[in-house]
Amino acid sequence: MRPDSPGPPAGIVFRRLDTRDERELARSLAAAGPSSASPGCPGAWAWFGLWDLAPVEGVGLVGAAATRLVTPKTAELCVLAVPAALPWPGLGDRLVREVADALRAQGAEWVVARPAGGDGRRLALLRGAGFEAAGPRHPDGSAVWLSLEL
């Protein structure tokens, strides 16, 4: 880290986003990022977020994710949003790990995700968290689904 770059935030907290205002903020964060939403993810979503407890300016939401239940033991990661412009590395990885821990605590055994076309950053985050190709592949050889056993 360069001496003139800001250090990591004093405190980052992971929690479920329960209010409408929090979910709208998370949707705004997701819309600002490249291809963060998984295509065709119907149903009710559970939203989660990483909050900076001491933001220098603005709102402290620094990462958001949304999941939905596919079966009682399988959840789909529908949204994964962590702005690339943030100066702190590792927030995306932490968000994926925290979501996996929360789903495991709720009884899920698997998390699945559809790699969004052309979003190499999202794919790298998922692969770095342990997601692996599952099921049939596209004609170009890329995975249709990624899965993570909890």
Buried (B, 14 or more C-beta within 10 A) or exposed (E): EEEEEEEBBEEBEBEEBEEEEBBEBBBEBBEEBEBBBBEEBEEEBBBBBBBBEEEEEEEBBBBBBBBBBBEEEBBBBBBBBBBEEBEBEEBBBBBBBBBBEBBEEEEBEBBBBBBBEEBEBBBEBBBEBBBEBBEEEEEEEEBEBBBBEB
